[in-house]
Amino acid sequence: MAGEETRQNETRSDGAGRPRRMSLRRPAVRWQDALPCGNGTLGAMVYGSIVGETVMLNHEAIWDGGITLELPNLAEHLDELRSMLLEGRYAEAEALYAGKCREAGYVARTGYFQPAFDLKIAQPLHAPFRHYRRSLDFERGVATVRWNDGDRTFIRELFVSRADDVVALRLKEESGTAVSAEFALAPHDLNDAVSQSGKPLDVPFRYTSEIDDAEAELRIVGTRPDGSAFGALAVVRTLGGTLRRRGNALAVEDAAEIVVLIDLFPKGECREEWSRLRSRLRAIGPDYDALLERHVRSHRKLFLRSRISLAAERDRREADNEYLLLDAYGGGADQALYEKLFDYGKYLLMASSRPGGLPANLQGVWNGDYAPAWSSAFFANENIQMNYWQALPGNMAETLLPLFDFLESLLPDMRENAAKFYGCRGILAPLFASPDSGLKKNLQPHVLYWTAGAGWLAQHFYDYYLYTGDLEFLRNRAVPFMKECALFYEDFLIRGPDGRYMFAPSNSPENRANGSFEGAGELSVCLNATMDYAVAKEVLTHLCRACRLLGIEGDAVPRWEAMAAEMPPYEVNEDGALREWMHPDFLDNYRHRHLSHLYPLFPGYEITEESSPQLFAACREAVRRRLVIGLKDQTGWSLAHMANLYARMGMGDEALECLNLLVRSCLGDNLFTYHNDWRKQGMTMDMVWGKSAPFQIDANMGIVSAILEMLVFSSPGWIKLLPALPAAWPKGEADGLLCRGGVEVSVKWDMPSGLVEAVLTARSPKTDAVTVKLPAPFELLEPSDHVRPSSLGPAYASVSFASAGEVRIRARLHEREARDEARAAREEISC
């Protein structure tokens, strides 16, 4: 039965003939290459070895090493700091706050996300293995390892239950003959305890393990220096066979089936916690198939809300990762790999972010390093935002709830940041944080002087309302958070010589401006970073719209509207690119991975082709120069960001080229994305942390966002269908994509025939009308009273939902030759 179920799932597909899984021909030898399973709280990584298997275990709340001290009062030095900046003494300003922190003895550290334990499995092999395969079923959330041992086929299957909060593992032989194995819980591989430079580290935990063969239990605990503990308990259940202790393991011989259930606790007294976990695991019951069915029902419902098909060939969809990647290294990745990457990124988000828990960190919920890169913390100057760009358009709004909960838990610390750094009301977000603290801790200038974090995060709050229409969320969560941001801006902004607002200090995330001043190209502190203005205007604009809709904050709204109106206009440099700093001293530096100054194009939507054609063109030039000049300064996540930007500009081929570069340089065999290329191929920055380039999950998520942006763009009152469809995807379909305004979209395209079919469904009766744009001028093949011509041109239509919750558009595109000419012209200026 188990074998039949496995075979069925290996060929299962949706109605479009679309298998939703990946497979590999080789086991992992590092945790980074294992198969990830998770339910948002618990994580497991399946290596896939036959004789000596490892399953790495994680819990989202196991963190260590944080140091939190009282912030010094830096606000008393703000006037001095601003005088230095306004007088052009930037190098002195750069050093001021860090120096004052050191004088006050302020040494703090963000906590590290920690690995928990390893489940070790020893299983005998009687003949040379054949037909090895490990696979991950995205739709079911199940990892499988199978191989032939002589004429017998062995199967291991693991999932992390969304329904029962437990790691579940089953071992069987396909025909039902006996299976034997040994099981042990151990600390995670101590070879992964290395510093950033690769030197060995002492692990600050004391480990103790126990075996109870009478209860068929494995127990382990890690004790911190302060006496607190984290631990795990595993219960081994067998169908037939014998079970006994053998050294530090539980040995099972000649069973028809073996099931192991594992649960973890992040903090507590081990005896009490083991007792609690024991009661939970016993209450679950012995029926593995029922446990699996409950999990799959919950997992599949969320996973299948949105789907895409890029019309990949069936044999390519069935191809193993190794072959897909080898072909991608020869040029562009094919449709089958992008279908997998879309499904995988969705899977990773829902497997590492669930209501009631923590948001996905730099590595989701999976980590095997004791000193992970950048602490595997929650970074608010790009990374955590990228993790969640796909959540709303991908129709998984509930995955965002942990982010909101986490940010609201940090409000007291963020208020302290605002008060202690700048003497302001409201909130000042840290550049990065761990669950224990939201105080600013790092003394690097780009961390100390960055103020846009809270405003950037506020975009997710307002977007949640735009996509879902949840007025209670808008009133009770989005408006209060945005108001905290507005209070900070009211107190922080100063007037410049032209009477408009100035940001002093300012920072464009992690970039350093060129110029003629001392320290040019090396200093992070600046004046008037373009991103700061874009974020502030967006927060104030969204806050005012929300308050007017709700009929609240009547006295404050005019003040906030006036503030937004008094921000200076964006500027274009002599190259025709949008300027990154709106001050004459600070000149653009294209050799950098961040593109934060293009925030009003993406992830914002202030600048569009229709609203601001000149600024739109300047954004295009800014991206082009980054990719051409600064390619060696890019990373996995920055290439994903750039793909999103090209998609916003309607340049699908260029967006796909960015993703192709990412695939060739920063993708592992298990399709995990890396911060950079570790093989010195010259396509990204060169960097090693510990033993290799660091795995970083944001690019996995950013790939999904880019694909969504290629297929559908939305802003209030606007929907663009297939706005950046690359030539390499001539046919396909997408279902269940969500738009701002609460409209759900399904679209099918056949570009060789010039046919586009779409269904727009208003999820709220309050949805009135939207402007819809198709990729080219079109004629309706099925006239509709709900689809009218638009004054904007023949590629646009006005769609009314009055008396119709669902509107169908079936159209034939015209002027295909003009589109081909436009694409050829863009190719001339692309990299």
N, C-alpha and C positions, 0 to 999 in steps of 0.2 A: 504493500500500500504506500509506504513512504517513497519507494522508488518511483512508482507511478505518479505520485504527486509531484516529485521533483522533475520528472520528464515533462509533465504537463506545464509546470511553471517555467521551465527553460524555453518553451516554445510559445508561451502565452503572449497574446498581443491584444491591443484594442481593435476597434472596428476598422481602423486604417491600416491594419497589418503591421503594427508597430510594437516589437518586443521592447520591454522597458527593463533592461538589465545590462550588466557588463560582465565579461568573463576574462580570465587570465590563465595563461599556460604555466606560470611559475609561481611558487610560493614567495612570500615576503621574507627578507632577512633582517629588515629594520621595521620599527613600528610605523614609520611614515608610509611604508608601502603596503600595509595590511588593509583589510577590508573594513570600513567603518560601519558600525551599527549604533543606533542611539534612539532614545525617546525624549530627548530634551533635558533630561536629568542625568541619566546613566549613559555612559559610552563604552563600547567594546570594539577592539581592533583584532580581527582574525588574521593571523599570519598565514595559515594554510599549510604548514609542514605536516608530513604524514606521520613520522615516527616520534618526533619531538615537537608537538604543537604548542603555540603560545597564543593566549587570548589576553591582550592588555585591557585592563579595566580602569575606567575613569568615573568620577563623580563631579558634577559641575561646581560643587561647593567646597572642594578640597583645595585650599590655597594656603600658602605659608610665606613667611619671610617679610611681611609688611612691617614697616616701622612708621608710626604716626606720632608726631610731636606737635605742640602748639605752634601755629603759624606766627612768625614775627609780624609786627605792624609795619608793613612797607608803605602804607598809604601816606605816612608822614613824610615820605621822600618823593611823593608824586610830583610836586611842584618843581623839585630839583631835576627830576627825570625829564619833565616836559621842557624845562629851560634848556637842558642839554640838546634835546631833539630839535627844538625850534631854532637853536643857534648852530645846528649842523654838527654838533659834537657827538656823532653817532657811536663811535667806539667807546666813549665814556659812558654813554647811556646804556650800551649793550652790557657793560660790566656792572652797572650800579646795583640793580636788585639782587643779583647773585652774590655780589660782595657783601651787601647788607645781611643777607641770609646767613652767610658764613660767619660774619661777625657776631651774629646772634646765636651761633652754634646750631643752626637749623640743618640737621641731617636726617632725611626721611627717605623711605623707600616704598615703592608699590609692591604689593604682595605678588608671589609667583603662583600661577596655576600649576598644580602638581599631579603627576601620575599617582594612581592608587596602588594596584597590585597586578600580578600576572596569574592567570590560571594556566598551569602547566599540564599537558596531556601527553602521556606516553602510550603509544599504540603499536603493537608488533606488526611487522611486515614479513610475510612468509615467502614471497617471490618478488622479483623485480617489478616495481610498479609500472603500470601502463595507463594511458587515457586519463592523465591527471587534469583536473580543471578546478579552479575556484571561481566563484561567481557571486555577484551581489544583485539581488532582485530589488530594484528601486520601488516598484509598485507594492510589494509585500513587506519590504524592509527585512529581508532574510538573506544572510550570507551562507553559502554552501561550499563545502569542499568534498570532492568525490574522486576516487581513483579505483583502478582495478588491481587487486592482489591475486594473481593467478586467475582463476575463473570466478572470483567473487568481487562484487562492487561495494565498496564501503562509502558511507555518506556521513558527513558531519554537517549539522544545520544549526545556525545560531541566529537569534533575534533578541532585541531589547524591547520588551512589551510596553506599548503605549497604554494598554488597558490595565495591566497588573503591576507595572513598575518593577520588573525583574528581568535579569539576563537569563535566557533559557537556551540550553544546548542539548541537542539530541544526537546520539551516535547509533547507527544501524548498519546492517549489511542488507543490500537490496533484496535478496531472496529470502531473508529471514533467518539465515544461519547465525551462529553465535558470534558475538563481538566481545573483545576484552580490551581493557584500558586501565591506566593509572592516572589519578588526579591529585594535584597539589596546588595550594595557594602560596605564593611567594611574593616578596617585594619585587616591584618592577626592576628590570635589568639595570644594575648599578653601573654598567658601562655607559649608560645615558646620563650619568651625573658628571657633566663637564661644563666648564665655564665658557664664556663667549669666545675665548681664545683657544678652546679645546683642551685645557688642562683639567685634570681630575678634581672633583669637588667632594668634600665630605658631606654625606647626606645627614641632615639634622634630625633624623627619626630613629627610634629604636623599635625593631620589629620583633614580634612574638607570634608564633603560629601554634595551633592546636589541631588535633585530630580526635574525633569521637566516632569510633567505628560502630558502636552500638546505635548511635543516632544517625550514622552515615553522614557526618558533618565535617567540613573543613572550616577552620576559623583562622583569621589573621587580624592583627592590630598593629598600627603604626602609632607610636607615642611621640608627641612633640616635646621639646624642652620644657614647655610650661605645664606639662602633665596632661594636656588634652589629647584626645586620641581620635583616629579615624580607622575604620576597619571594614571587614567583609565577612560574610558567612555563605557557604555553599552547601547545598544538600544534594546528595547523589541518590538517585532512585533507579532501580533496575527492574526489568521484567525477566524474572528467572535469574539463573547464574548465582555466583557467590560473591560476597563483598567482605574484605578484611583489610586491616591496616598492614602496610608494607613500608617500613621506614617512615619517611615523612609524607607518605601518600596513602590514599585509599585505592585499593586495587579491586577491580571487578573482572571476573572471569566467566566466560561462556554465558553471557546474558543475551536475550533476544533483542533487548533495547536498553540503552542507558540514557537517562535524562539528568542533567545537572541544572539546578536553579541557584542563582547567585543574587545577593542584594548587598548594598554597601551603606555605611553611615559615614557622614563627613565629620562629625564631632560628637563626643559624648564619652560616657564610661562604658568600657567594652562589654562587661558582663550584662549590664542593663540593655545595651544596644543589641548584643547577640540574642538575648532573650526576645526582644521585640522583633528582630528579623526572623527568628525561628518561628514565632507565632504567625507572622505574615506568610512565610513560605509554606507552612503547613496548611494555612487556610486556602491557599491557591488551589490545592488539590493535585492529584497525580496525573490528570489527563493532559498530556502534552498537546494533542490535536485540538482540544477545546481551548487551551491557552493560546495556541497559535491562531485559531480562528478568531478569538476576541481581539487579538492584536491586529491581525490583517484587516478586519472590518474597520477598525478605527484608523489605521494607517492609510489604507487605500482610499477611504472617503475623502481625506484631505489631499492626498497626492494627486488624485484624478480630477480635481476641480478645474485645473487648466492643463491643456495638452497641446503639443504641436507635432506636426509631421512635415518633414522637408522632402518627402518622396524619395528617401534613400532606397537603394536597391536592397532586396531582402538578404542576399548573401553578405552584403556589407554590414547590415544590422546584426547579423549573427557572428560577425568576425570578432576575434579576441582583441583586447586592447593593444597587445604588442604589435599586431599586424596593422591596426588602424594608425598607431603612432608612427610606425616605420614609414608608412605611405605619407603621412603628414610631413615627416622630415624631408621628403622629396619635393615639397611644394605646399599646396594648400590642403587643409584637412577637408574631408568630404562630408556630405550631409549626414551620414550615419554617425560620425563622431560628434557633430554638433547636436544631433538629437540626443545622444547619450549625455553630453555635457549639460544640456538643458535639464534633462531629468535628474541628473546627478546633483546639480546645484540646488534644485528644488528639494530633493531628498535630504541633502546635507543641512539645509536650513530647518526643515521640520524635525530633523533628528537631533538638532542641537538648540532648539528654541521652542519652549512649550509654556503655555500660561501657567503661572504659579512658580516658575523657576527663574533662573538667570538668563540673560540674553546670550547669544552666541559670541564667544570671545574671538581673539585672533585665530584660534584653531578650532572654533566650533565648540565641541565638548570632548575633543581628543588630544591628548598630549602625553608623550613619553619622556620628555626632557625634564630633569630636575631644576634646571635653570633655563627655561624656555626663552626663545628670542623675544625681546621686549616684554618679558614677564607673561606673555600670552594674555595681556591685559585688554581692557576695553578702550580702544583708541578712538577719540572723537574728532580727529582732524582728517578723516577720510574713511578709516577702515570699518568701524562699526556701522557707519552709514551705508557703505557699500554692501555689507552683509544683508541689509534689509531693503535695498532698493527694489528687489524683486517681490517682496512680500505682498504688497497691495496689487500691483498689476497682475501678479501671478495668482491672485485670488486666495491668498493664505493670510488674511488680515490678522488672525489670532496669533500668528507667530511673532507679531510686533508687540504684543502685550507685555512680555517679559522686559523688553527694552523700556517701555514706559514705567513699569514698576521699579526697575532699577534706577532710572533717572530720578524719579520722585523720592526714592530712598536716600538719594545723595543731596537733596535740596538743602538741608541744614549746612552741610559742608560747602556747597556751592555759594550759599549766602555768606559764609565766613570768608571764602576766597574773595568775593566781591568787596567785602568790607575791609579786609586786611591788605589787599593788594592796591585798591584804588579808592577806598573810602566811599563806596557806592552801595546803594540799595540793590535789590534784585540778586541775580545769580551770575556767577562766573564759573563755567565748567572747567574741570581739569582737562588737559590734553589727553591724559590716560588715567584710568582708575582701576582699582580692584574692588571686590565686594565689601571690604572692610572700611574703605575710606574714599571720599571724593575730594579730598584736599589736594591742592597743587603741591607736588613733592620734588619733582625734578628741577634742578637749577640751570638746565640749558636755556639759553635766551629764547629760543623759539618756543619753549614750553612756558616760560615765565610771562612772556609778553603777548601771548595769543589770547584773544578775547572772543572769537567768533563761534566757539564750540557750542554754547547753549543755544544760540540762534540757529545754527545749522541743525541741531537735534530737534528744535521746535518745528522744523519742516515736517518731520515724521508725524508729530502730533496733529498738525493741521491737515496733512494729507490723509490721515486715518479718517478724519471727518469727511473730506472730499470724496473718498472712495466708498465709504460705507454709509454716509448720510446720518451717522449717529449723533444726534443733537445733544444727548445727555453727556456723551464723551466730550463734545465740543465745549459744553458749558462747564463741566466739572473737572476736566483734565487739560484739554488743549488751551483754553483761554487762560487759566491760572498759570500754566507754564510759560506761555507767550508773554503774559503780563510781567512775570519775573524778569524776562529778557528786556522788556521795554523799560522797566524801572532802572535797570542797569544802564541802558543807553541814555536815559534822561540825565543821569548823574555823571556819566563818563565822557560824553561828547563835549568838545569845546568848539568855539567859533574860530575859523581861520581868517586871514586877512581879507578874503572876499566875502565874509559874512556867512559863509556856508560851514557846515559841520566838518570837523577834523577828527581823525583817529590818531591819538598820540598817547601812548605808544601804539604801534600796529605791527602786524606780522602776516606775511603771506606764507602759509604753511610750509615750513622747512626750506623754502627757497631764499636765496641771498641776491640782492639787487646789484647790478653793475652801476657804475657812476664814477664821478671824479673825486669823491670824498675819501678820507682815510678809512681803510678797511673795506672798500667796495669789493663785492664778490665774496665777502667772508662774514658779513654781519647779518643777523636775523632781525634785529630791531629796525623799525622803519616808521615812516609816516604814511597814512592814507593807502593802505593796501586795498586794492579794488574789491577783493572778496569781503572785507569788513563792511564796505558800503552795501554790497549786494545783499548780504545776510541781514543787515540791520533794516534795509528798506523792505525786504520780504517779510520779516517778523512784524514790523509795524503795519504793513499793508494787510497781512492776514489777520492780525489782531483786530484791526479796525473793522474789517469785513465781518468777522465773527461777532464782534460786539454789536454792530448795527443789526445783524440778523437776529441776535438774541434780545436786543433792546436793553443792553446793559452798558455800564461805564460811560454814560452820556457826557459827563464832564471831561473825561480823559480822552475820548476819541478824537475831538478836534485837535487837541495838543499832539497826539501821536500822528495824525494825518499831516499836520504842519511839519513835524520832524521829518517824515518821509519825503515831503516835497522839497525840503531844504538841503537834501543831500546833493552833492555835485553830480553833474552828468558824467557818464563813462567817457573815457578818452581813448583815442586811437594813436598809435605811435607812427614814426616815419616809415616803418615797414608795412603799414596797413593792418597791423595786428592790434587787438584789444590790449591796452596797457595793463600790466600787473600791479603797478603802483601809480597812484594819481598824485604825484608830487614831482617837480622837475629834477630833484636830486637823484631819483631812483629810476634807473634804466632797466629795460627788460633783460632777463637772463633765460635764454631758451633751453639751455642744457640742464634740464631738471625734470623730475618725474611728476611733480605736482602740477595740476592745472586748475588750481583753486579759483583763480581770477575769472574763469569762465563759468562760475557758479550761476550767473543769471541766465545762461543758456542751458546748462545741466549741472546739477540736478534741479535747479530752478527752471522756470519757464517764462521769465520776464522778457527775454530776448527771443523772438521768433522771426522767421522769414517775413511773416505778414506784418508784425508790429514794428520791427526795427531792422529793415533790410541792410542798412549800412553797418550797424553793429553786428548783425548776423554774419556779414561778410568778414568783418574784422575778427570775429571768433574763429571763423574757418581758417583764416591766415595764421592765427596764433597756434592752432592745433597743428597745422601743416608744418610750421617751422619747428615745433617741438619734436615731431616724429622724424623729420629729416635731419635736423642738426643734433638733437639730443637723444638719439636712439640708444647709445651705450649708457645713458643715464636712466633708462626706463627700468621698470620692474614688472612683475606679473600683474599686480593690481593696477599699475598705472596704464598698462596696455589695455586692460579691461575698461578703465575709466575713459581712455581715449576712444575706444570702440563705442561707448555710450555717447560721447560727444559727436563723433561722426554720424551716428545714427540720428541724433537730434538735428543734424544739419542736412539730412536726407542723402547722405553719401554712403550708401550701403556697401559698395565694393571696398571703400576705404575702411569702413567699420570691420568688415570681414577680414581685411588684410591685417588689422591690428590683432584680431583674435587668432589669425594664423601665426603671427609672430609669437604670440603668447603660447600657443600650442607647441611650437617648435622649440621654444626656449625654456619654458617654466612649468611644464606638465610632467608629472610622474606616471609610472606605469598604471597605478590605480586611479589616475586622473586627478589626484590632488595637485593643487597649484602651489608654486613656490614663489617666494619673494623675488628671486632673481635666478638667472641661469648659473648653475654650479659647474658647468662643463667648459667654461671659457670659450664660448662660441661667438662672443662679441656682439650679442643682440640685446643685452641688458647690462646693468651695472654688475660689477664683479664683487661678490661678497660671500663670505662664509661665516656662519655663527656656530661655534662648537665643532661639529664634524662635517657639516654640509650647509648648503643654502637652506634657510628655514622654510618649512612648510607654513603657509599662511592661507587661510581659507577664503579671504575676502575676494580673491580673483575668481574662485569657483562661483561665488555668488554674483560677482560682477559680470561674468559671461552670460548668465541667465538674464540679468537686467538688460544687457546689450541686445540680446536676441529679442526680448520683448519690445525694446525701443525700435528695433528694425521693423517689427510687425505692426505695432500700434503706438501712436503718440496720443496723449490726452492732456488737456488743461480745461479749466472750467469753461464749458460751452464749446469745446473743440474736440474732435476726434479725427486723427489722420490714419487712414488704413494703408498699410504697407508703405510707410513713408521712406524707408531706407532698405528696400529689398535688394540684396545683391544679385548680380547676374547668375551666380552659381546656385541660386535657389529658385529656379524658374517655376516650380510647381510646389504646392504644399497646402497645409491648412492649420489653423489654430482655433482652439475652442476654449471658452471659459475665461478669456482675458478680461480684466476689470479696468474701467476707466474712471478718471476723476469726474464726478457728477453722478456716480452710481450706475453707469451703463455697462452691461456685460456684452462682450463682442466675440463673435465667432466669424472667421473669415477663411475663405478658400480661394486660391488663385491658380491660374494656368496662364502664365505670361506668353508662351508661344502662341496661344489662341487669343490673348488679350482679354481673358475672362476673369472677373472678380465677383465673388458672391459673398455677401456678409449678412449676418443677423445681429441687430442691435436690440438688446433687451433692457428696458428701464427697470431697475430694481426698486425704484421708489415711485409712487404715484405723483410725487411732486416734480419729477423730472419733466421738463417742458420740451425744449428743443435744443439741438446742437448743430453746429456747422461741421460737415464731414468733408474731408478731402481725400480723393483717390490719387494714385500715382501719376495719372495723366488725364487729360480731358476724356469724357466718357459719354456714352448713351445708355439709358436704362433699357434693358431688355424686357423688363416687366414694370410698366409704369405704376406709380403708387401715389395716392393722395398725400401720403406722409413724407414724400421725398420731392422737394421743389428745387428749381434752379436757384443758384446763388449769384448775387451781384459781384462776388469776388472773382468769378471766372468759370470756365467750363470744366475745371477739375474739382470744383466745389459743389456742395449741395446743402440745402437747409432741410434738416430732418426733424419732424415734429412727432412727439410721442402722444399728443392729445388723442384720447380715445383709443390708443393702441399701445399696449405694453411692449410690443415687439414689432420692429420694422425690418423688412427684408430689402436688401439692395442686390440686384443682379444686373451687372453692367459689363459692357464691352468697352475696353480702352481704345482710344485713338492716338494718333501722332506717335506711334511707336518709333518711327524713324527719328523724330526729334529727341525722344528719350535716349535712343542709342547714341546720337550725336553728343548729347549732353554728357553721357557717361564717358564717351571717348575723350571729351575735353577734360573731364576731371582726372582721367587716368594720366594725362600728360603732366599734371602737376602733383600727382601722388608719388609716394616713395616707391 
